[in-house]
C-alpha cells in the first residue's frame, strides 16, 4: 500500500508539471519537411510520431466528446506512455477525462449503449495511475449499469438499450465492454464476477456470430425483425472487417485476463483459432491488409481497410506470443503490420497521416460497406494502429 501511495504521489507530481493543453510536436517543423509526403521507414518510432501529430492537432478540450473512437485512440496513447514514460501523454488523457468526471466521481453518462462504455477503460487507467477515488466512483457506474442492462435470452448484452437495437448483438460490442470488465475486475478486486461475465459474453457472441468459414457476421438479431436480419438465422449478411476486428481484439484481451480454468476458456480458444485460420486465408497477398468485406476481396470495388488490418495484426501477434495460436501467425501479423505502415505517411507539415480508414458504420449490405467513406486520421484507425504497433514493438516486430 505504501508503495502504491508513493507511486501515485510521484505520478501526480509529474502530471502537475506536464503541459495539459497539447504536446509539443516532436516532428520536424513545416519549413524543414519535404515538399511531398514521405513514406515511413523502419527506424522511426511511429507510435510517438502518430501521438505527437494527433495531440498537435487536438487539445484535450477539442479532441471530441465522450465516445468510443476517442477512447480507443487514448487507450492506444496510454500504451505508448507505458513504454516511453512521457508524463505529457498521461496528462493529456487525464485532462480529457476530467472534462467528464467531477471531483466527487459523478459522470454525466447514462451508459445505455455498449459503445458508451468503452472509454471507461480510461477511468480504470487513471485510478491505477493516480489512486484518486473519483475515477473508481465513475467506473463503478458502468459496472452497476450492467446489473440492469438488457440481454438476449441466453445472456448476451444488447448493443444498445434502444428500440432500434433491441435483441441485437453486434461484434463491435464485444470490445466496447469486455476489456473494460476484466480491467475493472483486476483493479478493484472484482474479478470473480468480471472475468466470468466477460468470458460468457464473448462465448455467447461468438456462438451466434461465428459461421462455418471461421469469420463472424457483423451482427445477430434474436428477434429476427431487423431489416438486415436473415429471417431464419437472424444474422447480418456480411463479414464487415472492423466488426470482426473488435471481436478479435476483445478475445485476445480477455484471454490474457481470465484464469486457465475459466469455464469458457476452451471454447474461446477454439473460436480464436478458427478465426485466425480464416484471417490467414483471406489476407490480401499483395498488400498484407484485409478487405472491408473480408471474404470478397476479388470484387473490384472492395478495398483494404486500415483499422481492421491493425486490429487483426495485433490479435494474431498477441495470440501467437501468448501461445493461443500457432507461432506462424506472427508472420501473418507482421505482413499485416507492414501493410498498415504502407498507409502511413508524413506530410509537408511534418505530421503523420494514416489513410483508408472506414468511418463509423452500421449493419448493412455489401454495397453499403464498400461505399463507406475512407477517412484520413480517423480515431478508429489511429487507436488501432497504436495498439498494433505497440504490440509488434514489444514482440520485436516493428518500430
C-alpha positions, 0 to 999 in steps of 0.5 A: 500500500505504501508503495502504491501511495508513493507511486501515485504521489510521484505520478501526480507530481509529474502530471502537475508539471506536464503541459495539459493543453497539447504536446509539443510536436516532436516532428520536424517543423513545416519549413524543414519537411519535404515538399511531398509526403514521405513514406515511413521507414523502419527506424522511426518510432511511429507510435510517438510520431502518430501521438505527437501529430494527433495531440498537435492537432487536438487539445484535450478540450477539442479532441471530441466528446465522450465516445468510443473512437476517442477512447480507443485512440487514448487507450492506444496513447496510454500504451505508448506512455507505458513504454516511453514514460512521457508524463505529457501523454498521461496528462493529456488523457487525464485532462480529457477525462476530467472534462467528464468526471467531477471531483466527487466521481459523478459522470454525466453518462447514462451508459445505455449503449455498449459503445458508451462504455468503452472509454471507461477503460480510461477511468480504470487507467487513471485510478491505477495511475493516480489512486484518486477515488473519483475515477473508481466512483465513475467506473463503478457506474458502468459496472452497476449499469450492467446489473440492469442492462438488457440481454438476449435470452441466453445472456448476451448484452444488447448493443444498445438499450434502444428500440432500434437495437433491441435483441441485437448483438453486434461484434463491435460490442464485444470490445466496447465492454469486455476489456473494460470488465476484466480491467475493472475486475483486476483493479478493484478486486472484482474479478470473480464476477468480471472475468466470468461475465466477460468470458460468457459474453464473448462465448455467447457472441461468438456462438451466434456470430461465428459461421462455418468459414471461421469469420463472424457476421457483423451482427445477430438479431434474436428477434429476427425483425431487423431489416438486415436480419436473415429471417431464419438465422437472424444474422447480418449478411456480411463479414464487415472487417472492423466488426470482426476486428473488435471481436478479435481484439476483445478475445485476445484481451480477455484471454490474457485476463481470465484464469486457465480454468475459466469455464469458457476458456476452451471454447474461446480458444477454439473460436480464436483459432478458427478465426485466425485460420480464416484471417490467414486465408483471406489476407490480401497477398499483395498488400498484407491488409484485409478487405472491408468485406473480408471474404470478397476481396476479388470484387473490384470495388472492395478495398483494404481497410486500415483499422481492421488490418491493425486490429487483426495484426495485433490479435494474431501477434498477441495470440501467437506470443501468448501461445493461443495460436500457432507461432506462424501467425506472427508472420501473418501479423507482421505482413499485416503490420507492414501493410498498415505502415504502407498507409502511413505517411508524413506530410509537408507539415511534418505530421503523420497521416494514416489513410483508408480508414472506414468511418463509423458504420452500421449493419448493412449490405455489401454495397453499403460497406464498400461505399463507406467513406475512407477517412484520413486520421480517423480515431478508429484507425489511429487507436488501432494502429497504436495498439498494433504497433505497440504490440509488434514493438514489444514482440520485436516486430516493428518500430 
